[in-house]
Amino acid sequence: MLFKLNSVTKRFKGPSPLRFYVFISLCFSLLWACRDDHVYSENLPRDSNEVQEQSQKNLSDAFDTELLPFWEEWFAKDWRYLLIAGLVSDSLFEKVVQLREANRLHPSEPVVLLQLAMAELLQSEDSILVDSAIVRLQQLRRIDPHNGVPALLESYAYARQAKAPEARTLLMNIPEPMKGDFYYDRIEDAVLGLLQHSGQMNPFRLMQAVELYRKINLPLFEPIMDVLYTVFLEPLPSRPYDIRIRGLDAARTMYNLGYDLRKNARQRAYLLSGAYESISLGYLLQLKSAEFLVLFHRAFENKKEARRVYRVVQNLQLDYADYLGSSPLQDRYAYAFVESWSKLAVDSPELGYSQALAVARSWPLWKELMEKGYPPADDF
């Protein structure tokens, strides 16, 4: 190609410096024409029919491979692939290895730091991994100081190391205004961004991306509530019987954090999850905190306050049951999108792949996705 360009410039009649300028201009024009549009384009998804050979196949025969193996082949060094692969892995060792590599490639990404710290902290008894998790959580608190989630996790880590004063001080000094964030929107950004970056943005691959996202499990969060029982009820050497204020403040901090998780999740526009994860974890924190307060007030024979908080627990349980009864996993777009593909494959197995894509482009999730951007800085 460069030889042909050089031949063209030789035909240009003019001084040698001018011919050289023309040659360089043609080279840059060629590079611009061959640029990767789905990486350097505007911050909107682009519809892709993917491999043209698939267009002649029936829907039942097209694309029998899943997304993750394809992404592993082409994007093994993309931090987004490593994040997703780590989150869906059932092996703690593989999860930690994948997330550590994602952190090495993208060291200041909050969702990677948080997920890696939770993997090291909540799924292992290794003291070395606990120390590693503390370092990552400290880095995350510097990046996002108002987020109470890393402070809670770090406090739990100190509790496991029998460092009650450090745990107590950390959790009681979260900067205001406190918020709760597990960064599930960034996981969604990673899935959709990688789908776009791979040039596979079409309705069938989007359905596979939804199914892949649903394989991500909620963190094992129940053990963290031990902070309330092991840290804030541990007596201070100077005032061994003064635990009322510490116990109340600890439980209220957890309760408010749970409330913020639910509120912030509902204020965001999710496509793949419906905010189920953050809302469920918010309910869990509030329920555990309120249950602790019931026991706390009973221990100090404050029956009136114990009854009041017990009613709060009952109301929370009813609210959570109503939320689960509303089928949050079957959110309005994503679940319907997957179900529609399944129904289409059953009802019209001989439908051509291109025809199936045309049908799916009229479904709500696809239309909303076409109006949703993803951070172009995630690409490299």
C-alpha positions, 0 to 999 in steps of 0.5 A: 500500500505504501509502495502504491502511494509512493508511485502516486506521489512520483506522478505529482509534478512539483518540488521534492519537499512538496511531494514528500508533504503530499505523501505524508498527507496521503498516509494520514488520510489512509490511516484515518479512513481505516481507523477503528470507528467503534473506538474513536467515534462519538459516545453512542453505540453503533449497530453492527450486523457483525459477521456477514456470513451469519446473515444467511443462517437461520436463527437456530444455527447462528452464533452458538458461541458465548461472548466470554470465550470470544472476548478472551481471545480478542481482549485478554488484556482489556481490563473490562474483560478481566473484570467481567471474567473475574466476577463470573468465576466460581473459583476464588483463585481465578477471581483474584487473579483476574481482578488483580490483572484488571487492577494492574491495567487500570489501577484507579478504577473504583469498581475493580478495587472494590470487587477485588477487595471483597474477593480477598476479604469475604471469600478467604481466611488468608490473613495476607489477603486481608492485608491486601484488601485493606490497602485497596480499600484505603486507596478507594477511600482516597478516590471516593471518600464519601462512599461508606461501603469501602469504609465498612469493608475496611472496618470489618477487615480490622475487626477480623484482625482484632483491631477494634479501635481502628475499626471503630474510628474508621466507621464513625468518621465517614465524611458527610454527605455519606453515600452508598455505592457498589459501582454496579453502573460501572460493571454495566458500562464495562459489559456494554462498552466491551460489546461495542468495542468488539464490534458486536453491537447487535440485538442477539449479542445484547441478549447474550450480554444480559445473560452474562451480566446475570451470572454475577453473584451478590457479595457475601455481605452477611459476615460484615454485620459482625462489626456491630457485635464484635467491634462496637460492643467491645469495651474501651479500656478507659470506660469499660461500661460505656457502650450505649453511644458506640452501639447506637452510632454504629447501628445508625451508620449502617442503617443510613448507609443501607438507605443511601444504597437504595436511594442512589440505586433508584436514581440511576438509569440501569439497562441490565440490572434494574438496580437489584443488587444495590437495593437488595444490599441496602435492605440487608444493611437496614434490616441487620442494623435495625435487628441489632438495635432491637437487641441493644435496647432490650439489653438496656431494658428500654422496652419502649424504644425496642418496640418502636425499632421492632416495628421498623424491622417489621415494616422493612421486612414487608417492604422488602417482600413487596420489592421481591414480589414485584419481580425485580430480577425480571425488570421491565426491559432486560428480562423481556428482551431475553424472553422475547429472543427465546420465544422468537427462537421457539416460534420461528426457528427457521427465521433468518438471522438478519430477519430476527435482528430486524425484529429485535431492533423494535424491542424497548431495550435495544431502542434505549441502548441506542440512546445510551452512551458509554465512557469512551475513556474506557477504551484504549 
